[in-house]
Amino acid sequence: MSNLQRLSIQLNKISSLPTSIGEMRSLRHLDAHFNELRGLPPAIGKLTNLETLNLSSNFSDLKELPETFGDLTNLKELDLSNNQISALPDSFGRLDNLTKLNLDQNPLVIPPPEVIKEGVEAVKIYMAKRWIDILVEEERKSMLEVQEQAQTGWLTRSASWLKTYATGVSATVSGFLSPRVSRDPYLDQQL
């Protein structure tokens, strides 16, 4: 099965694809239309040689696609018509080789219908922008965490240094005052 290039499983009332589908790395054409697919396993993203994919007419069953869908970078033709998909995964913007796309009869919100009407290139641009926006936001959050950790670390180090410095100053002052002046245990505890 690892050398299989074409798989046609249409009209079979299949409700799910096995995770092992991801092991069919040579697969170039997958036709699973007119089934009862409820979703796709994340392993679908491992089919990086896939060029055509027909998941049309799974009607009320197929509602979403996994984020790994964007890993199908060799995909050229995609038919998702007659399903219940409301949003394409954000990774969809990575499908640079996609030239044919059918999204008819889906209650899509992302991308909006006006973008879909403009064609496959408009959809790819819209989804690529969403993907970039997500990556930028993740990078921004990561930078904020680094800054927060750096500031927290600096404050911790500053407080520790201040305590050490104050203890040293206290000892120095005590030494200058008089050898007979005793140290204040309360002050030492506070420092």
Secondary structure, 3 states (H helix, E strand, C coil): CCCCCEEECCCCCCCCCCHHHHHCCCCCEEECCCCCCCCCCHHHHHCCCCCEEECCCCCCCCCCCCHHHHHCCCCCEEECCCCCCCECCHHHHHCCCCCEEECCCCCCCECCHHHHHCCHHHHHHHHHHHHHHHHHHHHHHHHHHHHHHHHHHHHHHHHHHHHHHHHHHHHHHHHHHCCCCCCCHHHHHHC
